[in-house]
Amino acid sequence: MKGMALDTLGVNGRRDKITIMSDLLNIMQEPRRLTHILYKSNMSYVQLVKYLNNLIEMGLAEKHQEPFRSYTITNNGKLFMDLVKGNGHGGSPAK
């Protein structure tokens, strides 16, 4: 199975910040451990932690400790993803 990152590469082979944040939120539709997000996102550990902290600060993702340390998308994160998709970063808006 391909990682999310490989599906969203731009013309120059790089993703913009909005696309990266949307990809990470998509991975976190269900509670995910850091290592799972790391493998699916095709990012370095340092990059991933930076983006996850930003998503948490913006209220788009949450970090949980129980039943295991994990990250999940918030309702605001789902709204963000819908807006990004509607803006041409990932297809048509969700219905």
TILUM-248972 format. One record per residue (C-alpha): residue number from 1; x, y, z; chain. Coordinates in nm, 3 decimals. Layout:
BEGIN
NUM; X; Y; Z; A
...
END
This chain:
BEGIN
1; 0.000; 0.000; 0.000; A
2; 0.136; 0.341; -0.096; A
3; 0.186; 0.610; 0.163; A
4; -0.033; 0.917; 0.155; A
5; 0.264; 1.137; 0.065; A
6; 0.324; 0.960; -0.264; A
7; -0.032; 1.027; -0.377; A
8; -0.015; 1.405; -0.332; A
9; 0.317; 1.510; -0.483; A
10; 0.309; 1.829; -0.687; A
11; 0.472; 1.901; -1.020; A
12; 0.811; 1.965; -0.860; A
13; 0.789; 1.649; -0.647; A
14; 0.719; 1.841; -0.327; A
15; 0.407; 1.903; -0.122; A
16; 0.302; 2.244; 0.005; A
17; 0.229; 2.300; 0.375; A
18; -0.149; 2.295; 0.333; A
19; -0.133; 1.962; 0.149; A
20; 0.097; 1.814; 0.415; A
21; -0.137; 1.922; 0.694; A
22; -0.438; 1.782; 0.508; A
23; -0.255; 1.452; 0.443; A
24; -0.166; 1.420; 0.812; A
25; -0.522; 1.492; 0.920; A
26; -0.648; 1.232; 0.675; A
27; -0.416; 0.973; 0.830; A
28; -0.554; 1.064; 1.175; A
29; -0.919; 0.992; 1.093; A
30; -0.881; 0.713; 1.350; A
31; -0.644; 0.725; 1.648; A
32; -0.293; 0.663; 1.516; A
33; 0.038; 0.612; 1.690; A
34; 0.326; 0.840; 1.601; A
35; 0.515; 0.563; 1.421; A
36; 0.213; 0.479; 1.204; A
37; 0.176; 0.845; 1.104; A
38; 0.550; 0.861; 1.038; A
39; 0.545; 0.565; 0.800; A
40; 0.230; 0.678; 0.615; A
41; 0.341; 1.041; 0.578; A
42; 0.687; 0.973; 0.436; A
43; 0.836; 1.251; 0.650; A
44; 1.132; 1.269; 0.885; A
45; 1.063; 1.244; 1.258; A
46; 1.163; 1.609; 1.315; A
47; 0.936; 1.735; 1.036; A
48; 0.644; 1.523; 1.155; A
49; 0.668; 1.639; 1.517; A
50; 0.680; 2.002; 1.400; A
51; 0.365; 1.959; 1.189; A
52; 0.180; 1.762; 1.460; A
53; 0.256; 2.032; 1.717; A
54; 0.129; 2.298; 1.475; A
55; -0.191; 2.101; 1.409; A
56; -0.251; 2.062; 1.783; A
57; -0.187; 2.433; 1.848; A
58; -0.435; 2.524; 1.574; A
59; -0.696; 2.290; 1.724; A
60; -0.703; 2.065; 1.418; A
61; -0.566; 1.755; 1.594; A
62; -0.551; 1.614; 1.947; A
63; -0.296; 1.404; 2.131; A
64; -0.433; 1.129; 2.355; A
65; -0.263; 0.922; 2.623; A
66; -0.531; 0.654; 2.676; A
67; -0.567; 0.370; 2.588; A
68; -0.234; 0.437; 2.411; A
69; -0.049; 0.748; 2.297; A
70; -0.215; 0.853; 1.975; A
71; -0.319; 1.144; 1.757; A
72; -0.665; 1.208; 1.610; A
73; -0.833; 1.471; 1.399; A
74; -1.077; 1.715; 1.565; A
75; -1.404; 1.847; 1.423; A
76; -1.217; 2.165; 1.327; A
77; -0.962; 1.946; 1.151; A
78; -1.238; 1.780; 0.950; A
79; -1.371; 2.124; 0.855; A
80; -1.020; 2.228; 0.750; A
81; -0.992; 1.920; 0.527; A
82; -1.328; 2.000; 0.364; A
83; -1.214; 2.357; 0.297; A
84; -0.881; 2.242; 0.152; A
85; -1.052; 1.993; -0.078; A
86; -1.291; 2.267; -0.193; A
87; -0.997; 2.496; -0.273; A
88; -0.845; 2.267; -0.534; A
89; -0.584; 2.101; -0.311; A
90; -0.751; 1.762; -0.316; A
91; -1.062; 1.732; -0.530; A
92; -1.423; 1.822; -0.465; A
93; -1.562; 1.930; -0.128; A
94; -1.713; 1.668; 0.101; A
95; -2.092; 1.646; 0.108; A
END
